[in-house]
Amino acid sequence: QVQLVESGGGLVQAGGSLRLSCATSGRTFGTYTMAWFRQASGEEREFVAGRYWSGGTFYADSVKGRFTISRDNAMNTVFLQMNMLKPEDTAVYFCAATRQGVADIADLGRLGLYEYWGQGTQVTVSS
């Protein structure tokens, strides 16, 4: 199976920045649709950002203008650049991947779309 390993989480003050990385296995990484989800304590897992294999992106309203998803195919890595962090961003962040197609870019936010998941990395934003 595809292996996803997140890194880059940590403690940061509100207003600061953090970049998460998701290292992936497989030589077909460039054709995968990738996404980031997060799960705060006591809450359900929610969509953060997604990137279709062709380059199209979609973001949750709560992170638009602050977070950017990108990928480096040569390194088989997807990134989540997080700027202007807020305490409300505190959560475990998960990388996810799928080779399934979607009818609309907004469908990238569906939990059931993703076949592969990483173990998660903790992001804590202090006031």
C-alpha positions in Angstrom: 0.0 0.0 0.0 1.0 3.6 -0.4 2.8 5.0 2.6 2.3 8.6 3.8 4.4 10.1 6.5 3.8 13.6 7.9 6.3 15.8 9.5 6.8 19.4 10.5 4.2 19.8 13.2 5.0 21.6 16.4 4.2 24.5 18.7 3.9 28.0 17.3 2.6 31.3 18.5 -0.6 32.8 17.0 0.3 34.7 13.8 3.3 32.5 13.1 3.9 30.1 10.3 4.6 26.4 9.9 5.1 24.1 7.0 4.0 20.5 7.1 5.5 17.8 4.8 4.0 14.5 3.6 6.5 12.1 2.2 4.9 9.5 0.0 5.9 6.2 -1.6 5.2 5.1 -5.1 6.5 6.1 -8.5 3.0 7.2 -9.6 2.8 10.0 -7.0 2.4 12.6 -9.6 -1.0 11.2 -10.6 -2.4 11.2 -7.1 -4.9 13.6 -5.7 -3.6 14.8 -2.4 -5.2 16.5 0.6 -4.8 17.6 4.2 -7.3 17.1 6.9 -7.2 18.0 10.5 -8.9 16.8 13.7 -9.1 18.8 16.9 -9.5 17.2 20.2 -13.1 16.0 20.6 -14.0 17.0 17.1 -14.6 15.2 13.8 -11.9 15.1 11.2 -12.4 18.0 8.7 -11.0 18.9 5.3 -8.3 21.6 5.1 -6.9 21.7 1.6 -6.8 19.5 -1.5 -4.8 19.4 -4.7 -6.0 17.5 -7.8 -3.3 15.7 -9.7 -3.5 18.2 -12.6 -2.9 21.1 -10.2 -6.3 22.4 -9.2 -6.7 23.3 -5.5 -9.5 23.7 -3.1 -9.5 25.0 0.5 -11.8 25.1 3.4 -13.2 28.5 4.0 -11.5 28.7 7.4 -8.0 28.5 5.9 -8.4 30.4 2.6 -5.8 33.0 2.1 -3.6 31.6 4.9 -2.8 28.0 3.9 -1.3 26.7 0.7 -1.0 23.2 -0.5 1.8 22.3 -3.0 3.8 19.3 -4.1 7.2 18.4 -5.3 6.9 15.4 -7.6 10.6 14.9 -7.8 10.7 14.4 -4.1 7.4 12.6 -3.8 6.3 15.1 -1.2 3.3 17.3 -0.6 3.4 20.4 1.6 1.0 22.5 3.6 2.3 26.0 4.2 0.4 27.5 7.1 0.6 31.2 7.7 -1.2 33.6 10.1 -1.9 30.7 12.4 -4.7 30.9 14.9 -5.4 29.0 18.1 -8.4 27.5 16.3 -5.9 25.8 13.9 -4.7 23.6 16.7 -5.3 20.0 15.7 -3.6 16.8 14.4 -3.0 17.2 10.7 -3.3 14.2 8.4 -2.1 13.8 4.8 -4.4 11.8 2.5 -4.1 10.4 -1.0 -6.4 9.0 -3.6 -6.4 8.0 -7.3 -10.1 8.4 -7.6 -11.6 11.1 -9.8 -14.1 13.8 -8.7 -17.0 15.4 -10.5 -16.3 18.8 -8.9 -13.3 20.3 -7.3 -15.3 20.8 -4.1 -15.6 17.0 -3.8 -12.0 16.9 -2.8 -13.3 17.6 0.7 -15.1 14.3 1.1 -13.5 12.0 3.7 -14.6 8.9 1.8 -12.7 9.9 -1.3 -9.3 9.1 0.2 -7.8 5.6 0.2 -4.5 6.3 2.0 -3.8 8.2 5.2 -0.8 9.2 7.2 -0.5 8.9 11.0 -0.8 12.6 11.6 1.3 15.4 13.0 0.3 17.6 15.9 0.1 21.4 15.4 -0.4 23.5 18.4 -1.0 27.3 18.1 -0.7 29.2 21.4 -2.2 32.6 22.1 
